[in-house]
Amino acid sequence: MQKGLGITVDDVSWSVKQKKQKILYPLSFELSPGKILGVVGPNGAGKSTLLRLLYRYYKPTTGKIKINGIDIWKLTSRQVACSIATVLQENSSDFSLTVMEIVTLGRTPYSKWLSNSNSENDKKIVQSSIDRLSLNKFENRHLNTLSGGERQRVMVARALAQEPDILILDEPTNHLDIRQQLEILNLLKDLSITVVTSLHDLNMARSNCDEILLLKDGFTLGFGKPNLILSESNISEAFRVKACHELLTPSNSKQITFHLH
């Protein structure tokens, strides 16, 4: 049985009000509960802007974003925090907190007002998140002593400790080696919650996502199944390269390769 909440994006756009500059043009799509959506496109396509709209950092200029049919701007901040967790690229590297303390922050939405105490259940959830990301040996290390890949895993663990229905990740495989990238993506598939993630690696997006949203210059070039959206023509148009699908043997799977025109 799939967990998570469905996401409906209805005619959503976003502009910089002061400059009257359109960053994201109207787009609509529906993501079923428990599915993984990969948001792909070149730099400046609007990927991070869309994610910020989904986790309610930006308010849409037009349209609505709904989770389970409810406009997220009609929910309280606490309700949103209990439903949506985020893992961002721009995490600070100079935190003086330990890994254990940072992952424990994932339980903040469930804390009682003015209470700093954590229940035994909270502690179990935090430890489970640390175990799942293989961070046990770093529990008492400060974040600023870790590598970029290790810090990224800590932030994923903090998000999991939040027990979200929806997990939003902005380039979660940045700074990770190939093995760590595969471990993170396999973990996302095993979570059985709704996941929205931006990815640069199109082959990883095609292999690990249920749906793909392809953006270019703030416009939607396609939304749907990976094999349909990540076609040679769509990739060529979005990235201004010549894309080819090459057959790999003996697996008979396909890999996307790129060439300059």
For each residue, the residues with C-beta under 8 A, 3 or more apart:
1:
2: 32 33 34 35 192
3: 33 34 165 192 193
4: 33 34 35 165 166 192 193 194 195
5: 33 67 68 83 165 166 194
6: 30 31 32 33 67 68 69 194
7: 30 31 37 54 65 66 67 166 194 196
8: 30 31 64 65 66 67 69
9: 12 27 28 29 30 54 63 65
10: 28 63 64 65 66
11: 26 27 28 62 63 64
12: 9 24 26 27 28 53 60 62 63 64 65
13: 22 24 25 26 27 60 61 62 63
14: 22 23 24 49 53 58 60 61
15: 20 21 22 23 61
16: 19 20 21 23
17: 20 61
18:
19: 16
20: 15 16 17
21: 15 16
22: 13 14 15 25 218
23: 14 15 16 46 49 218
24: 12 13 14 27 46 49 50 53 218
25: 13 22 218 219 220
26: 11 12 13 62 63
27: 9 11 12 13 24 50 213 219 220 223
28: 9 10 11 12 63
29: 9 211 213 220 223
30: 6 7 8 9
31: 6 7 8 35 37 194 196 211
32: 2 6 35 194
33: 2 3 4 5 6 194
34: 2 3 4 192 193 194
35: 2 4 31 32 194 195 210 211
36: 188 189 194 195 196 197 208 209 210 211
37: 7 31 195 196 197 209 210 211 212 213
38: 197 198 199 205 208 209 211 212 213 226
39: 47 50 51 196 197 198 199 212 213 215
40: 47 198 199 200 202 205 212 213 214 215 230 238
41: 45 46 47 214 215 216 221 238
42: 45 216 238 239 240
43:
44: 217
45: 41 42 215 216 217 218 238
46: 23 24 41 49 50 215 217 218 219
47: 39 40 41 50 51 170 198 215
48: 51 52 89 170 198
49: 14 23 24 46 52 53 58 218
50: 24 27 39 46 47 53 54 213 215
51: 39 47 48 54 55 86 168 170 196 198
52: 48 49 55 57 58
53: 12 14 24 49 50 56 57 58 59 60 65
54: 7 9 50 51 65 84 166 168 196
55: 51 52 80 84 86 168
56: 53 59 65 72 73 80 84
57: 52 53
58: 14 49 52 53
59: 53 56 73
60: 12 13 14 53 63 64 65
61: 13 14 15 17
62: 11 12 13 26
63: 9 10 11 12 13 26 28 60
64: 8 10 11 12 60 71 73
65: 7 8 9 10 12 53 54 56 60 71 72 73
66: 7 8 10 69 70 71 72
67: 5 6 7 8 70 72 75 83 84 165 166
68: 5 6
69: 6 8 66
70: 66 67 74 75
71: 64 65 66 74 75
72: 56 65 66 67 75 80 84
73: 56 59 64 65
74: 70 71
75: 67 70 71 72 79 80 83
76: 79 80
77: 80 81
78: 81 82 109
79: 75 76 82 83
80: 55 56 72 75 76 77 83 84
81: 77 78 84 108 109 162
82: 78 79 109 110 162 164
83: 5 67 75 79 80 164 165 166
84: 54 55 56 67 72 80 81 164 165 166 167 168
85: 106 158 159 160 162 164 166 167 168
86: 51 55 159 167 168 169 170
87: 152 155 156 159 167 168 169 170 172
88: 91 155 170
89: 48 170 171 174
90:
91: 88 151 152 155
92: 95
93: 143 144 148 151
94: 143 144
95: 92 102 142 143 144
96: 142 144
97: 101 102 105 142 143
98: 101 102 139 140 141 142 143
99: 102 103 130 135 138 139 140 141 142 143 146 154 157
100: 103 104 126 130 139 140
101: 97 98 104 105
102: 95 97 98 99 105 143 154 155 158
103: 99 100 106 126 129 130 135 154 157 158 161
104: 100 101 107 118 122 126 161
105: 97 101 102 108 158 161
106: 85 103 125 126 129 157 158 159 160 161 162
107: 104 110 111 118 122 125 126 161 162
108: 81 105 111
109: 78 81 82 162
110: 82 107 122
111: 107 108 115 116 118
112: 115
113:
114:
115: 111 112
116: 111
117:
118: 104 107 111 122 123 126
119: 122 123
120: 123 124
121: 124 125
122: 104 107 110 118 119 125 126
123: 118 119 120 126 127
124: 120 121 127 128
125: 106 107 121 122 128 129 161 163
126: 100 103 104 106 107 118 122 123 129 130 161
127: 123 124 130 131
128: 124 125 131 132 160
129: 103 106 125 126 132 133 157 158 160 161
130: 99 100 103 126 127 133 135 136 139 157
131: 127 128 134 135 136
132: 128 129 157 160 187
133: 129 130 153 154 156 157 160 187
134: 131 153
135: 99 103 130 131 138 139 150 153 154 157
136: 130 131 139
137:
138: 99 135 141 146 150 154
139: 98 99 100 130 135 136
140: 98 99 100
141: 98 99 138 145 146
142: 95 96 97 98 99 145 146
143: 93 94 95 97 98 99 102 146 151 154
144: 93 94 95 96
145: 141 142
146: 99 138 141 142 143 150 151 154
147: 150 151 175
148: 93 151 152 174 175
149: 152 153 175 176 177 180
150: 135 138 146 147 153 154
151: 91 93 143 146 147 148 154 155 175
152: 87 91 148 149 155 156 172 174 175 176 184
153: 133 134 135 149 150 156 157 176 180 184
154: 99 102 103 133 135 138 143 146 150 151 157 158
155: 87 88 91 102 151 152 158 159
156: 87 133 152 153 159 160 169 172 184 187
157: 99 103 106 129 130 132 133 135 153 154 160 161
158: 85 102 103 105 106 129 154 155 161 162
159: 85 86 87 106 155 156 162 164 167 169
160: 85 106 128 129 132 133 156 157 163 167 191
161: 103 104 105 106 107 125 126 129 157 158
162: 81 82 85 106 107 109 158 159
163: 125 160
164: 82 83 84 85 159 167 193
165: 3 4 5 67 83 84 193 194
166: 4 5 7 54 67 83 84 85 193 194 195 196
167: 84 85 86 87 159 160 164 188 191 193 194 195 196
168: 51 54 55 84 85 86 87 195 196 197
169: 86 87 156 159 172 188 195 196 197 198
170: 47 48 51 86 87 88 89 197 198
171: 89 174 197 198 199 200
172: 87 152 156 169 176 184 188 197
173: 176 180 181 184 185 199 201 204
174: 89 148 152 171
175: 147 148 149 151 152
176: 149 152 153 172 173 180 181 184
177: 149 180 181
178: 181 182
179: 182 183
180: 149 153 173 176 177 183 184
181: 173 176 177 178 184 185 201 204
182: 178 179 185 186
183: 179 180 186 187
184: 152 153 156 172 173 176 180 181 187 188
185: 173 181 182 188 189 204 207 208
186: 182 183 189 190 208
187: 132 133 156 183 184 190 191
188: 36 167 169 172 184 185 191 195 197 208
189: 36 185 186 208
190: 186 187
191: 160 167 187 188 195
192: 2 3 4 34
193: 3 4 34 164 165 166 167
194: 4 5 6 7 31 32 33 34 35 36 165 166 167
195: 4 35 36 37 166 167 168 169 188 191
196: 7 31 36 37 39 51 54 166 167 168 169
197: 36 37 38 39 168 169 170 171 172 188 209
198: 38 39 40 47 48 51 169 170 171
199: 38 39 40 171 173 202 204 205 209
200: 40 171
201: 173 181 204 205
202: 40 199 205 206 230 235 256
203: 206 207 255 256
204: 173 181 185 199 201 207 208
205: 38 40 199 201 202 208 209 212 226 230
206: 202 203 209 212 226 227 230 256
207: 185 203 204 226
208: 36 38 185 186 188 189 204 205
209: 36 37 38 197 199 205 206 212 226
210: 35 36 37 225
211: 29 31 35 36 37 38 223 224 225 226
212: 37 38 39 40 205 206 209 222 223 224 225 226 229 230
213: 27 29 37 38 39 40 50 220 222 223 229
214: 40 41 220 221 222 223 229 230 234 238
215: 39 40 41 45 46 47 50 218 219 220 221 238
216: 41 42 45 219 221 237 238
217: 44 45 46
218: 22 23 24 25 45 46 49 215
219: 25 27 46 215 216
220: 25 27 29 213 214 215 223
221: 41 214 215 216 229 234 237 238
222: 212 213 214 228 229 234
223: 27 29 211 212 213 214 220 229
224: 211 212 228 229
225: 210 211 212 228 229
226: 38 205 206 207 209 211 212 229 230
227: 206 230 231
228: 222 224 225 231
229: 212 213 214 221 222 223 224 225 226 234
230: 40 202 205 206 212 214 226 227 234 235 256
231: 227 228 234 235
232: 235 236 243 244 245
233: 236 237
234: 214 221 222 229 230 231 237 238
235: 202 230 231 232 238 239 241 243 256 258
236: 232 233 239 240 241 242 243
237: 216 221 233 234 240
238: 40 41 42 45 214 215 216 221 234 235
239: 42 235 236 243 258
240: 42 236 237 261
241: 235 236 258 259 260 261
242: 236 258 259 260 261
243: 232 235 236 239 256 257 258 259
244: 232 256 257 258 259
245: 232 254 255 256 257
246: 254 255 256 257
247: 252 253 254
248: 251 252 253 254 255
249: 252
250:
251: 248
252: 247 248 249
253: 247 248
254: 245 246 247 248
255: 203 245 246 248
256: 202 203 206 230 235 243 244 245 246
257: 243 244 245 246
258: 235 239 241 242 243 244
259: 241 242 243 244
260: 241 242
261: 240 241 242
